[in-house]
Amino acid sequence: MNGASDGKRAARAIDALRRGWPVRISDDSGGYVCQSVETLFTDEVDPGAALLISAERAATLKIVNQREAAHGGLPVLIRAPEPLDAASAMAIADPARDLANPFKGPFKALPLGHEAAARAAIDLARFAGLLPALVIGGGAEGAAEASAADIAAYRDPSHLRIAARARLPVAAAEDSHVVVFRAEADAREHVALVVGTRGNGPPLVRLHSECLTGDVLGSLKCDCGPQLAAAVRRMESAGWGVLLYLRQEGRGIGLVNKLRAYDLQDQGFDTVDANRRLGFADDARDYAVAARMLELLGIDMVRLLTNNPAKMAGLEAAGIAVTERLPIRIEANPHNAHYLGTKRDRSGHQL
């Protein structure tokens, strides 16, 4: 492996993790051979294997009072009292299963010899939409390889390019066209719906993160589907607008983990605490990709349709001027009232 960072190596490592294949993650001091806990498709786990888990999961499992685990935000390397198999590893990794598996441990925290590699391995699992829990150990033969620098480079938005565009009349705005963006390493394809005819002033822009359950299935647990429809109608009324449809399901944690978060919400956790308990940030979305999409569309100034100040800050940090923030109001229903209250009270959303 050469010394330059390469997001394509991270992409290959993500693919390997999702397929259940081993990956070697390295830093300047060495590294780890790892596999994703949730893609252990057989019960064959190296008898000497350990588990690398997120700091958040270590706190839930009450491991952080051990000296080797008391490092704040660092991942934690643990050994279970019994040899691991796929089922026992998942019981440790997945907090949505805690009620069904209340008795686990005691666990022994092990020295973390390669901190940068450990952080990068946990990040890689998150980028792959997998639980941040990895089996450490086993043979490295045939393993994909990536460095901590490769993984850091994976989300570089500068590699995003326009792949295709076409006219696309939609129900709420017949004068529209769609633009699809593709990156060199990232397999996700982001989309822009450009509504109306370009004017002299800044367009009305909505950053909308993919939500299969809300946008397609009509889920009542969130407000995503109604927000999407309302945004396009307002762009049509404004005469010019751009809907950026970002492939960042579940606030960036992926569809499977979003459903785990739903399970935790049914157990009494709100959206923020559910994401944290799974080992993710409250909001793992990356708005630099949205800024790059606007740049490729020749837009450097917007009127932003959002209740979320983080979207405004993310665009401005990436060089897009936000001249105005316009709220988007959706009526609550009995299934999403608590969710909307959490967005207001804990995530700072403003009307």
C-alpha positions, 0 to 999 in steps of 0.5 A: 500500500502506498503512503497516499490516502485513497478513498477507493481503498476505504470503499473496497474495505466497506464492501468487504465488511458488508460481505463478511470478509476480513479487513486490515485497518492500519495506522502508523503503529500497526493495525487490526484485522477485523470483521463486522459482527453483524456479517458473521454469516457463520459461527466460525469465530477465532477462539482468541478473538476480541471485540472492538466496540464503540465508546457509547456501547462500552458505557452501556455495558458498564465497562468504562470503569476499567482502566483500559476502557477509561479513555473517553471517546476511544473505542474499547477492545474487550474479551468476553468470558466465553468464546464468541460465536455469531449469536453471542457477538450480536447480543453484545453489539446490538443494544436493541437486543438488550431486553432479550439478552439481559445477562452478559459479561463480565467483560475484560477491557484490553489495551488498545495498541493502535488508537488511530486504527481503532477509531478508523475501524469503527468509522468504517463500520458506521460508513458501511451502515453496520453496527460499530462492533468488530471482531478483532483477530483471525487470519489476514489472508485475502483481507482488504486493506485500508489505512486510517488516512484512507478512511478519513478520505472516503467522505471527501466531497470533491470527488462528486461529479454529475453523472446524468440529467433528464427532464422529469415532470413531477406531480407537484411541479411539471417544469422540473428536471433531475440531476444525478451525482456520483462519486469515485469511491462512494456507491451512493448516488445523490439526486437533485430535483431542479424545479422551474426556470433559473432566475436572477435571485437565489433559489429556494433549496431544501436538503432532504435526507433519504427516508424510505419509510417516510418518503415511500411507505408513508410512515407516520413516525416521522414528518419526512414524506410530508416535508418532501411534498411540501418543499416541492410545492413551495419551489413550484410557487417560488418559480425556481428551487432545488431539492437535494435528495441526499442518500443519508438514510436515518440521519446518516446511520443507514436503514437497518440501524434506523429500524434498530433505533425505532425498536429502541424508541419503542423501548422508551428511548427518544431519537437522540438517545436511541442513536447514541445507544447504537454507537452513532452520533445524534446526527451523522449526516454530512452536508459538505456533499450538499454544498458540492452538489450546489457548486456543480449546479453553479449555485453559491447562494440559497434561500434554505427551506429548513427547521434545522440550523445545522443544515444552514451551518453545514452549507455556510461552512462549505462556502454556500451563502444562506441569505434566508432560512424559511421554516417548514411547518408540518402538523404532528400526528399521534405517532410522531408528536414525541419525535417532533418534540425531540427535534425541537427540544434536543436537536435545536430545530426551529420554526 
